[in-house]
C-alpha cells in the first residue's frame, strides 16, 4: 500500500478490483457501460475488525463505501458490517 492509512474501529481500507472491459463472448465494453466492481482487496483493517484480514478479497454492498484518493491511488473505506463475503 503506497499510502499510510490506518482505519479506526471496524473499518476496512480496500482497493476496488478493475471492472471487466470485455464480455465473455469477446465484445469490448465502453467505460460508461461497465458495471461498478463489487469486489476489492483489503489493504488495511481497523483494530476492531474480527473477520477480515489484510490480503482478503471481499464482496461489499455497492453504496456503503467512502471513496478516497491519495496521490494516484484510489481506496475505499468500508465498515465491516457492510462486507457481505470473502472470496477464496
C-alpha positions as CSV (number, residue, x, y, z in Angstrom):
1,X,0.0,0.0,0.0
2,X,1.5,3.3,-1.1
3,X,-0.4,5.4,1.4
4,X,-0.2,5.0,5.2
5,X,-3.9,4.7,6.1
6,X,-4.9,3.2,9.4
7,X,-8.6,2.7,9.7
8,X,-10.3,3.2,13.1
9,X,-12.7,0.8,14.9
10,X,-14.1,-1.9,12.5
11,X,-13.5,0.0,9.2
12,X,-11.5,-1.7,6.4
13,X,-9.5,0.0,3.7
14,X,-9.7,-1.7,0.3
15,X,-8.9,-1.2,-3.3
16,X,-11.6,-2.0,-5.9
17,X,-10.8,-4.5,-8.5
18,X,-11.0,-3.5,-12.1
19,X,-14.3,-3.9,-13.9
20,X,-14.3,-6.3,-16.8
21,X,-13.7,-4.4,-20.1
22,X,-14.7,-7.4,-22.3
23,X,-17.7,-9.7,-22.2
24,X,-17.4,-13.5,-22.2
25,X,-18.2,-13.5,-25.9
26,X,-15.3,-11.1,-26.7
27,X,-17.2,-7.8,-27.0
28,X,-15.4,-4.7,-25.6
29,X,-17.5,-2.6,-23.3
30,X,-17.3,1.2,-23.3
31,X,-16.4,2.8,-19.9
32,X,-20.0,4.0,-19.2
33,X,-21.4,0.5,-19.7
34,X,-19.0,-1.2,-17.2
35,X,-20.6,-2.4,-14.0
36,X,-19.1,-0.9,-10.8
37,X,-16.9,-3.6,-9.3
38,X,-18.2,-5.1,-6.1
39,X,-15.1,-6.9,-5.2
40,X,-12.0,-5.4,-3.6
41,X,-8.7,-6.3,-2.0
42,X,-8.2,-5.4,1.7
43,X,-5.1,-3.3,2.3
44,X,-5.7,-2.3,6.0
45,X,-8.1,-3.2,8.8
46,X,-9.1,-1.4,12.0
47,X,-8.4,-2.9,15.4
48,X,-12.0,-4.0,16.0
49,X,-12.4,-5.8,12.7
50,X,-12.8,-9.5,13.5
51,X,-13.4,-11.5,10.3
52,X,-11.4,-9.7,7.7
53,X,-7.6,-9.7,7.2
54,X,-5.2,-7.8,5.0
55,X,-4.9,-9.5,1.7
56,X,-8.5,-10.9,1.7
57,X,-10.7,-10.3,-1.3
58,X,-14.1,-9.1,-0.3
59,X,-17.6,-8.6,-1.7
60,X,-19.2,-5.4,-0.3
61,X,-22.5,-3.5,-0.5
62,X,-22.3,-1.2,-3.6
63,X,-23.4,2.1,-1.9
64,X,-21.8,1.6,1.5
65,X,-18.3,2.9,0.8
66,X,-16.4,6.1,1.3
67,X,-14.1,6.7,-1.6
68,X,-10.8,8.4,-1.1
69,X,-7.9,9.2,-3.3
70,X,-4.3,9.6,-2.1
71,X,-1.8,10.6,-4.7
72,X,-2.7,8.5,-7.8
73,X,-4.1,5.6,-5.7
74,X,-7.9,5.2,-5.1
75,X,-9.1,3.5,-1.9
76,X,-12.4,2.9,-0.2
77,X,-13.4,2.7,3.5
78,X,-15.9,0.0,4.2
79,X,-17.5,-0.8,7.6
80,X,-17.0,-4.4,8.4
81,X,-20.8,-5.0,8.7
82,X,-21.2,-3.9,5.1
83,X,-18.9,-6.7,3.8
84,X,-21.0,-9.5,2.6
85,X,-18.4,-12.2,2.0
86,X,-14.7,-13.0,1.4
87,X,-13.6,-14.7,-1.9
88,X,-11.1,-17.5,-1.8
